[in-house]
Amino acid sequence: MVPIGVATQREESLSWRKQKSLQIHRALTSDPVDIDVLRGAAESDGGLLSQEIRRKVWPKLLSVNVFHLPPKPGRGVRCRHPDYNQVQMDVRRSLKRFPA
């Protein structure tokens, strides 16, 4: 039994995650968004903690408005890209290694 007032390693870890999550949430909801805090959180131990948080933070770090994205380029644009053939070959080679 753990004495009262002595945090277990798991409790300390949860506390650390909660604190970091709260710090990220505050940075996201501040006006303007605190990019420096978000960048620091991403670079520090544990990164952005979860996929849910990453989905919120990365558009802010990249200054992307997720509600006004440009249209996806058509196949013709992709096929004319100088690296298109190399990417196709890499994908085919990768698929041979990992059968479906």
N, CA, C and O atoms as a MOPAC input file, in Angstrom:
PM7 MOZYME 1SCF
protein

 N      0.84700 1    -1.17900 1     0.00000 1
 C      0.00000 1     0.00000 1     0.00000 1
 C      0.89100 1     1.24100 1     0.00000 1
 O      1.88600 1     1.30500 1     0.72200 1
 N      0.52400 1     2.21400 1    -0.81100 1
 C      1.29700 1     3.44600 1    -0.93000 1
 C      0.82700 1     4.43700 1     0.13300 1
 O     -0.37500 1     4.65700 1     0.28100 1
 N      1.76300 1     5.03900 1     0.87600 1
 C      1.37900 1     6.02500 1     1.89500 1
 C      0.64900 1     7.21300 1     1.27100 1
 O      0.91300 1     7.57700 1     0.12500 1
 N     -0.26400 1     7.81000 1     2.02300 1
 C     -0.99600 1     8.98400 1     1.55400 1
 C      0.00000 1    10.10000 1     1.25600 1
 O      0.93200 1    10.34100 1     2.02400 1
 N     -0.21400 1    10.78200 1     0.12000 1
 C      0.65700 1    11.89000 1    -0.25700 1
 C      1.83200 1    11.47000 1    -1.12200 1
 O      2.55100 1    12.32400 1    -1.64100 1
 N      2.03900 1    10.17500 1    -1.28600 1
 C      3.13300 1     9.70200 1    -2.13500 1
 C      2.52400 1     9.23600 1    -3.45100 1
 O      1.78900 1     8.25000 1    -3.49400 1
 N      2.83700 1     9.95300 1    -4.51900 1
 C      2.28400 1     9.61800 1    -5.83300 1
 C      3.02800 1     8.44000 1    -6.43200 1
 O      4.25200 1     8.34600 1    -6.34600 1
 N      2.27300 1     7.55300 1    -7.03600 1
 C      2.90600 1     6.44100 1    -7.74000 1
 C      3.43600 1     6.95800 1    -9.06900 1
 O      3.07600 1     8.04800 1    -9.51500 1
 N      4.29000 1     6.16600 1    -9.69300 1
 C      4.85700 1     6.56800 1   -10.98400 1
 C      3.73800 1     6.73700 1   -12.01200 1
 O      3.77500 1     7.66400 1   -12.82000 1
 N      2.75200 1     5.85600 1   -11.98700 1
 C      1.62400 1     5.95400 1   -12.91700 1
 C      0.85000 1     7.25200 1   -12.69100 1
 O      0.48900 1     7.93000 1   -13.65300 1
 N      0.59400 1     7.60100 1   -11.44300 1
 C     -0.12300 1     8.84000 1   -11.14100 1
 C      0.66000 1    10.05300 1   -11.61500 1
 O      0.09000 1    10.99200 1   -12.17000 1
 N      1.97500 1    10.03100 1   -11.39300 1
 C      2.80700 1    11.14500 1   -11.84300 1
 C      2.76700 1    11.26400 1   -13.35400 1
 O      2.71500 1    12.36900 1   -13.89300 1
 N      2.79200 1    10.11800 1   -14.04400 1
 C      2.73700 1    10.11400 1   -15.49800 1
 C      1.41100 1    10.68100 1   -15.98400 1
 O      1.38500 1    11.49400 1   -16.90800 1
 N      0.30900 1    10.25900 1   -15.37000 1
 C     -0.99900 1    10.78300 1   -15.75000 1
 C     -1.07500 1    12.27500 1   -15.47400 1
 O     -1.60800 1    13.03900 1   -16.27900 1
 N     -0.54300 1    12.67800 1   -14.34100 1
 C     -0.54400 1    14.08700 1   -13.99600 1
 C      0.23800 1    14.89700 1   -15.03100 1
 O     -0.19800 1    15.96900 1   -15.45200 1
 N      1.38900 1    14.37500 1   -15.43200 1
 C      2.22000 1    15.05000 1   -16.43300 1
 C      1.46400 1    15.16700 1   -17.75300 1
 O      1.48300 1    16.21900 1   -18.39200 1
 N      0.79000 1    14.07300 1   -18.16600 1
 C      0.02300 1    14.08300 1   -19.41400 1
 C     -1.14100 1    15.07100 1   -19.32700 1
 O     -1.41700 1    15.79500 1   -20.28300 1
 N     -1.81500 1    15.09700 1   -18.19100 1
 C     -2.93400 1    16.02800 1   -18.02600 1
 C     -2.45200 1    17.47000 1   -18.09400 1
 O     -3.08600 1    18.31500 1   -18.72600 1
 N     -1.32800 1    17.74800 1   -17.44100 1
 C     -0.78100 1    19.10500 1   -17.45500 1
 C     -0.41500 1    19.51800 1   -18.87600 1
 O     -0.72100 1    20.62900 1   -19.30700 1
 N      0.23800 1    18.61700 1   -19.59500 1
 C      0.65200 1    18.93300 1   -20.96200 1
 C     -0.57500 1    19.10900 1   -21.85400 1
 O     -0.61500 1    20.02200 1   -22.67900 1
 N     -1.56200 1    18.25300 1   -21.69600 1
 C     -2.79300 1    18.35800 1   -22.47300 1
 C     -3.48700 1    19.69500 1   -22.21100 1
 O     -3.96800 1    20.34300 1   -23.14000 1
 N     -3.53500 1    20.09500 1   -20.96400 1
 C     -4.13700 1    21.37700 1   -20.59800 1
 C     -3.35100 1    22.53600 1   -21.20500 1
 O     -3.94300 1    23.49600 1   -21.69800 1
 N     -2.03200 1    22.44900 1   -21.17300 1
 C     -1.17900 1    23.48800 1   -21.76300 1
 C     -1.46300 1    23.61000 1   -23.26600 1
 O     -1.57300 1    24.71900 1   -23.78900 1
 N     -1.58000 1    22.48900 1   -23.94900 1
 C     -1.86400 1    22.49800 1   -25.38700 1
 C     -3.25000 1    23.08500 1   -25.63900 1
 O     -3.42300 1    23.90200 1   -26.54300 1
 N     -4.23300 1    22.67600 1   -24.84900 1
 C     -5.60200 1    23.18600 1   -25.00900 1
 C     -5.63800 1    24.70600 1   -24.83100 1
 O     -6.28600 1    25.41200 1   -25.60400 1
 N     -4.94900 1    25.19400 1   -23.82000 1
 C     -4.90800 1    26.65100 1   -23.59100 1
 C     -4.27400 1    27.37400 1   -24.77800 1
 O     -4.75300 1    28.42900 1   -25.19500 1
 N     -3.20200 1    26.80700 1   -25.31500 1
 C     -2.53000 1    27.42800 1   -26.45900 1
 C     -3.44900 1    27.44800 1   -27.67900 1
 O     -3.46500 1    28.42300 1   -28.43000 1
 N     -4.21500 1    26.37100 1   -27.87500 1
 C     -5.13300 1    26.29600 1   -29.01900 1
 C     -6.29400 1    27.27200 1   -28.90000 1
 O     -6.76400 1    27.80800 1   -29.90400 1
 N     -6.75700 1    27.50500 1   -27.67700 1
 C     -7.93700 1    28.35000 1   -27.49100 1
 C     -7.59500 1    29.81100 1   -27.21600 1
 O     -8.49500 1    30.64500 1   -27.10800 1
 N     -6.31800 1    30.12900 1   -27.10200 1
 C     -5.95200 1    31.53200 1   -26.88800 1
 C     -6.15300 1    32.30300 1   -28.19500 1
 O     -6.17600 1    31.71300 1   -29.27500 1
 N     -6.29600 1    33.61200 1   -28.08700 1
 C     -6.48700 1    34.44500 1   -29.27500 1
 C     -5.43700 1    35.53700 1   -29.28500 1
 O     -5.51600 1    36.47200 1   -28.48800 1
 N     -4.45800 1    35.44400 1   -30.16600 1
 C     -4.27700 1    34.42900 1   -31.20600 1
 C     -3.72700 1    33.12100 1   -30.62400 1
 O     -3.24800 1    33.08000 1   -29.49100 1
 N     -3.80700 1    32.06900 1   -31.41800 1
 C     -3.28100 1    30.76100 1   -31.01000 1
 C     -1.80000 1    30.91300 1   -30.68900 1
 O     -1.06400 1    31.55500 1   -31.43800 1
 N     -1.36300 1    30.32900 1   -29.58600 1
 C      0.03800 1    30.43800 1   -29.15600 1
 C      0.88500 1    29.37400 1   -29.85600 1
 O      1.07900 1    28.27100 1   -29.34400 1
 N      1.37900 1    29.73200 1   -31.02900 1
 C      2.15900 1    28.81300 1   -31.86700 1
 C      3.43700 1    28.37200 1   -31.15800 1
 O      3.83800 1    27.21500 1   -31.28200 1
 N      4.07700 1    29.26500 1   -30.42300 1
 C      5.32800 1    28.90400 1   -29.73700 1
 C      5.10500 1    27.78900 1   -28.71300 1
 O      5.92400 1    26.87600 1   -28.59900 1
 N      4.01000 1    27.86200 1   -27.97600 1
 C      3.70200 1    26.81500 1   -26.99700 1
 C      3.40100 1    25.50300 1   -27.71600 1
 O      3.85600 1    24.44300 1   -27.28600 1
 N      2.63900 1    25.56600 1   -28.80500 1
 C      2.31600 1    24.34900 1   -29.56100 1
 C      3.57200 1    23.71500 1   -30.14400 1
 O      3.74000 1    22.49600 1   -30.09500 1
 N      4.44400 1    24.53600 1   -30.68900 1
 C      5.70500 1    24.02700 1   -31.25200 1
 C      6.54400 1    23.37600 1   -30.15000 1
 O      7.09900 1    22.29400 1   -30.34200 1
 N      6.63100 1    24.03600 1   -29.00700 1
 C      7.39000 1    23.48400 1   -27.88700 1
 C      6.81300 1    22.16200 1   -27.40700 1
 O      7.55800 1    21.23500 1   -27.08700 1
 N      5.48900 1    22.07300 1   -27.35600 1
 C      4.84900 1    20.82500 1   -26.93600 1
 C      5.15000 1    19.70600 1   -27.92400 1
 O      5.40700 1    18.57000 1   -27.52600 1
 N      5.11900 1    20.02700 1   -29.20300 1
 C      5.38900 1    19.01400 1   -30.23100 1
 C      6.81900 1    18.50100 1   -30.14400 1
 O      7.07200 1    17.32100 1   -30.38700 1
 N      7.74600 1    19.37300 1   -29.80200 1
 C      9.16600 1    19.00800 1   -29.75900 1
 C      9.57200 1    18.34300 1   -28.44300 1
 O     10.61000 1    17.68400 1   -28.38500 1
 N      8.78500 1    18.50100 1   -27.40500 1
 C      9.17200 1    17.99100 1   -26.08500 1
 C      8.79700 1    16.51800 1   -25.91500 1
 O      8.13000 1    15.93000 1   -26.76700 1
 N      9.23700 1    15.93800 1   -24.80300 1
 C      8.94000 1    14.53100 1   -24.50200 1
 C      7.44400 1    14.26500 1   -24.60800 1
 O      6.62900 1    15.03100 1   -24.09300 1
 N      7.09900 1    13.19100 1   -25.27100 1
 C      5.69300 1    12.82500 1   -25.41600 1
 C      5.01800 1    13.44800 1   -26.61300 1
 O      3.91200 1    13.05000 1   -26.97800 1
 N      5.66800 1    14.42400 1   -27.23200 1
 C      5.09400 1    15.06100 1   -28.41900 1
 C      3.72700 1    15.65300 1   -28.14300 1
 O      3.50300 1    16.27800 1   -27.10700 1
 N      2.82300 1    15.44900 1   -29.07500 1
 C      1.47600 1    16.00700 1   -28.95500 1
 C      0.48100 1    15.03500 1   -28.31800 1
 O     -0.72900 1    15.25300 1   -28.36700 1
 N      0.99600 1    13.97200 1   -27.72700 1
 C      0.25700 1    13.04400 1   -26.86800 1
 C     -0.72800 1    12.11200 1   -27.56700 1
 O     -0.77100 1    10.92800 1   -27.23200 1
 N     -1.51200 1    12.59000 1   -28.51500 1
 C     -2.52500 1    11.71700 1   -29.12100 1
 C     -2.85000 1    12.17300 1   -30.53900 1
 O     -2.55700 1    13.30100 1   -30.93400 1
 N     -3.46500 1    11.26200 1   -31.29300 1
 C     -3.89100 1    11.59700 1   -32.65300 1
 C     -4.90800 1    12.72800 1   -32.62900 1
 O     -4.87300 1    13.61400 1   -33.48300 1
 N     -5.80100 1    12.70400 1   -31.67200 1
 C     -6.83100 1    13.73800 1   -31.57000 1
 C     -6.19200 1    15.12100 1   -31.42300 1
 O     -6.59800 1    16.07300 1   -32.09000 1
 N     -5.20500 1    15.22300 1   -30.55700 1
 C     -4.53100 1    16.50900 1   -30.35500 1
 C     -3.72700 1    16.87800 1   -31.59500 1
 O     -3.72000 1    18.04000 1   -32.00200 1
 N     -3.05000 1    15.90800 1   -32.19900 1
 C     -2.27300 1    16.18700 1   -33.41500 1
 C     -3.15900 1    16.77000 1   -34.51200 1
 O     -2.76100 1    17.71000 1   -35.20000 1
 N     -4.36600 1    16.21100 1   -34.67700 1
 C     -5.27700 1    16.69700 1   -35.71800 1
 C     -5.67100 1    18.15600 1   -35.49100 1
 O     -5.96900 1    18.87700 1   -36.44400 1
 N     -5.67200 1    18.58100 1   -34.25300 1
 C     -6.01400 1    19.97200 1   -33.95400 1
 C     -4.80200 1    20.89500 1   -34.08600 1
 O     -4.92500 1    22.02700 1   -34.55300 1
 N     -3.63400 1    20.40400 1   -33.67200 1
 C     -2.44700 1    21.26200 1   -33.59300 1
 C     -1.76900 1    21.45900 1   -34.94500 1
 O     -1.40800 1    22.58400 1   -35.29200 1
 N     -1.58900 1    20.38500 1   -35.71600 1
 C     -0.80700 1    20.50900 1   -36.94800 1
 C     -1.33200 1    21.55800 1   -37.92200 1
 O     -0.52400 1    22.30000 1   -38.48100 1
 N     -2.63800 1    21.66200 1   -38.15500 1
 C     -3.08700 1    22.73900 1   -39.04500 1
 C     -2.69400 1    24.12500 1   -38.53500 1
 O     -2.39400 1    25.02100 1   -39.32500 1
 N     -2.69800 1    24.29700 1   -37.21800 1
 C     -2.29800 1    25.59400 1   -36.64400 1
 C     -0.80900 1    25.83900 1   -36.86300 1
 O     -0.40500 1    26.94700 1   -37.21600 1
 N      0.01000 1    24.80000 1   -36.65300 1
 C      1.45500 1    24.95800 1   -36.84900 1
 C      1.78400 1    25.28100 1   -38.30000 1
 O      2.74700 1    25.99600 1   -38.58000 1
 N      0.98400 1    24.75200 1   -39.22200 1
 C      1.24000 1    24.95400 1   -40.64800 1
 C      0.45300 1    26.11800 1   -41.23800 1
 O      0.54000 1    26.38200 1   -42.43700 1
 N     -0.31600 1    26.81500 1   -40.40000 1
 C     -1.16500 1    27.93100 1   -40.84800 1
 C     -2.11500 1    27.50200 1   -41.96500 1
 O     -2.25300 1    28.19000 1   -42.97600 1
 N     -2.76300 1    26.36100 1   -41.76600 1
 C     -3.70500 1    25.83500 1   -42.75300 1
 C     -5.11700 1    25.96500 1   -42.20100 1
 O     -5.40300 1    25.51800 1   -41.09000 1
 N     -5.99900 1    26.58100 1   -42.98600 1
 C     -7.40200 1    26.66300 1   -42.61000 1
 C     -8.08300 1    25.40100 1   -43.13300 1
 O     -8.29100 1    25.26000 1   -44.33800 1
 N     -8.42600 1    24.49500 1   -42.24100 1
 C     -8.97900 1    23.20300 1   -42.65500 1
 C    -10.37700 1    23.33000 1   -43.26300 1
 O    -10.88100 1    22.36800 1   -43.84400 1
 N    -11.00600 1    24.49000 1   -43.14100 1
 C    -12.33200 1    24.69700 1   -43.71300 1
 C    -12.26800 1    25.27200 1   -45.12400 1
 O    -13.28400 1    25.33500 1   -45.81500 1
 N    -11.08800 1    25.68900 1   -45.55000 1
 C    -10.92900 1    26.25900 1   -46.89000 1
 C     -9.69700 1    25.67400 1   -47.56200 1
 O     -8.75600 1    26.39600 1   -47.89400 1
 N     -9.70900 1    24.37100 1   -47.75900 1
 C     -8.57800 1    23.70200 1   -48.40200 1
 C     -8.69400 1    23.83800 1   -49.91300 1
 O     -9.80200 1    23.84400 1   -50.45000 1
 N     -7.56600 1    23.94600 1   -50.60600 1
 C     -7.62800 1    23.99000 1   -52.07000 1
 C     -8.10700 1    22.63400 1   -52.59300 1
 O     -7.95200 1    21.61800 1   -51.91500 1
 N     -8.68300 1    22.61600 1   -53.78800 1
 C     -9.13900 1    21.33600 1   -54.33000 1
 C     -7.97100 1    20.38400 1   -54.57100 1
 O     -6.84900 1    20.80600 1   -54.85200 1
 N     -8.25900 1    19.10100 1   -54.45400 1
 C     -7.25500 1    18.07100 1   -54.69000 1
 C     -6.84200 1    18.12700 1   -56.16200 1
 O     -7.70000 1    18.19500 1   -57.04100 1
 N     -5.53200 1    18.10000 1   -56.43600 1
 C     -5.11200 1    18.14700 1   -57.84100 1
 C     -5.60900 1    16.91700 1   -58.59900 1
 O     -5.67300 1    15.81700 1   -58.05200 1
 N     -5.95300 1    17.12300 1   -59.85100 1
 C     -6.43800 1    16.02400 1   -60.68400 1
 C     -5.32000 1    15.04400 1   -61.02400 1
 O     -4.14200 1    15.31500 1   -60.79100 1
 N     -5.71400 1    13.90600 1   -61.57700 1
 C     -4.75000 1    12.86600 1   -61.93400 1
 C     -3.72300 1    13.39100 1   -62.93700 1
 O     -2.54600 1    13.04000 1   -62.85600 1
 N     -4.14800 1    14.21400 1   -63.86500 1
 C     -3.22700 1    14.75900 1   -64.86500 1
 C     -2.09800 1    15.55400 1   -64.22700 1
 O     -0.94500 1    15.44200 1   -64.64400 1
 N     -2.42100 1    16.34900 1   -63.22800 1
 C     -1.40700 1    17.14600 1   -62.53100 1
 C     -0.43600 1    16.22600 1   -61.80400 1
 O      0.77700 1    16.42900 1   -61.85400 1
 N     -0.97200 1    15.21600 1   -61.13000 1
 C     -0.10900 1    14.27800 1   -60.40600 1
 C      0.79600 1    13.51600 1   -61.36300 1
 O      1.98400 1    13.35000 1   -61.08600 1
 N      0.25700 1    13.05600 1   -62.47500 1
 C      1.03800 1    12.24500 1   -63.42600 1
 C      2.16900 1    13.04000 1   -64.06400 1
 O      3.18500 1    12.46600 1   -64.45600 1
 N      2.00400 1    14.33900 1   -64.17200 1
 C      3.04900 1    15.17400 1   -64.78700 1
 C      4.14300 1    15.57800 1   -63.80100 1
 O      5.15800 1    16.14900 1   -64.20100 1
 N      3.94500 1    15.28800 1   -62.53500 1
 C      4.95700 1    15.65600 1   -61.53800 1
 C      6.24300 1    14.89000 1   -61.82500 1
 O      6.19000 1    13.70700 1   -62.16200 1
 N      7.40900 1    15.54700 1   -61.69900 1
 C      8.68000 1    14.88300 1   -62.02900 1
 C      8.96300 1    13.61100 1   -61.22200 1
 O      9.69000 1    12.73800 1   -61.69500 1
 N      8.40800 1    13.49300 1   -60.02500 1
 C      8.67800 1    12.32400 1   -59.18900 1
 C      7.59100 1    11.25400 1   -59.26600 1
 O      7.66300 1    10.25200 1   -58.55500 1
 N      6.59700 1    11.45200 1   -60.11100 1
 C      5.45700 1    10.53800 1   -60.16400 1
 C      5.87800 1     9.09100 1   -60.42900 1
 O      5.46700 1     8.18500 1   -59.70400 1
 N      6.68000 1     8.87300 1   -61.44200 1
 C      7.08400 1     7.50300 1   -61.78700 1
 C      7.88200 1     6.85100 1   -60.66200 1
 O      7.69800 1     5.66800 1   -60.37700 1
 N      8.75500 1     7.60800 1   -60.02800 1
 C      9.54300 1     7.04900 1   -58.92900 1
 C      8.64200 1     6.63500 1   -57.77000 1
 O      8.83100 1     5.57200 1   -57.17800 1
 N      7.67500 1     7.46600 1   -57.45300 1
 C      6.74600 1     7.14200 1   -56.37000 1
 C      5.95800 1     5.87700 1   -56.71900 1
 O      5.77800 1     5.00200 1   -55.87100 1
 N      5.49400 1     5.78300 1   -57.95400 1
 C      4.76300 1     4.58800 1   -58.39100 1
 C      5.61400 1     3.33000 1   -58.21300 1
 O      5.13300 1     2.32100 1   -57.69700 1
 N      6.87000 1     3.39200 1   -58.63700 1
 C      7.75800 1     2.23000 1   -58.50300 1
 C      7.99000 1     1.88400 1   -57.03300 1
 O      7.99800 1     0.71000 1   -56.66300 1
 N      8.17800 1     2.90700 1   -56.19600 1
 C      8.39100 1     2.67100 1   -54.76200 1
 C      7.16900 1     2.01000 1   -54.12300 1
 O      7.30500 1     1.09600 1   -53.30900 1
 N      5.98700 1     2.47300 1   -54.49200 1
 C      4.75900 1     1.89900 1   -53.94000 1
 C      4.62900 1     0.44200 1   -54.36000 1
 O      4.34100 1    -0.42000 1   -53.53000 1
 N      4.83800 1     0.16400 1   -55.63100 1
 C      4.73400 1    -1.22700 1   -56.10800 1
 C      5.73100 1    -2.12800 1   -55.38900 1
 O      5.39500 1    -3.24300 1   -54.98800 1
 N      6.95600 1    -1.64100 1   -55.23000 1
 C      7.97900 1    -2.43400 1   -54.54700 1
 C      7.57700 1    -2.67900 1   -53.09000 1
 O      7.76600 1    -3.78100 1   -52.57400 1
 N      7.03300 1    -1.67400 1   -52.43400 1
 C      6.60700 1    -1.82000 1   -51.03900 1
 C      5.46700 1    -2.82000 1   -50.90500 1
 O      5.42500 1    -3.59700 1   -49.95200 1
 N      4.55200 1    -2.80000 1   -51.84900 1
 C      3.40800 1    -3.70600 1   -51.77800 1
 C      3.83000 1    -5.16200 1   -51.90700 1
 O      3.16500 1    -6.04800 1   -51.37200 1
 N      4.91900 1    -5.41700 1   -52.60500 1
 C      5.42200 1    -6.78700 1   -52.72800 1
 C      5.92700 1    -7.29800 1   -51.38300 1
 O      5.84000 1    -8.49300 1   -51.10200 1
 N      6.44900 1    -6.40900 1   -50.55700 1
 C      6.96800 1    -6.79700 1   -49.23900 1
 C      5.85900 1    -7.07200 1   -48.23900 1
 O      6.01900 1    -7.89400 1   -47.33700 1
 N      4.74500 1    -6.39100 1   -48.39600 1
 C      3.64800 1    -6.48900 1   -47.43500 1
 C      2.38100 1    -6.94500 1   -48.14700 1
 O      1.52400 1    -6.12500 1   -48.47700 1
 N      2.25900 1    -8.24400 1   -48.38300 1
 C      1.07100 1    -8.73100 1   -49.10100 1
 C     -0.21000 1    -8.44900 1   -48.31700 1
 O     -0.22000 1    -8.43100 1   -47.08600 1
 N     -1.26200 1    -8.23600 1   -49.05200 1
 C     -2.55800 1    -7.91000 1   -48.42700 1
 C     -3.21300 1    -9.11300 1   -47.80800 1
 O     -4.30300 1    -9.00300 1   -47.24600 1

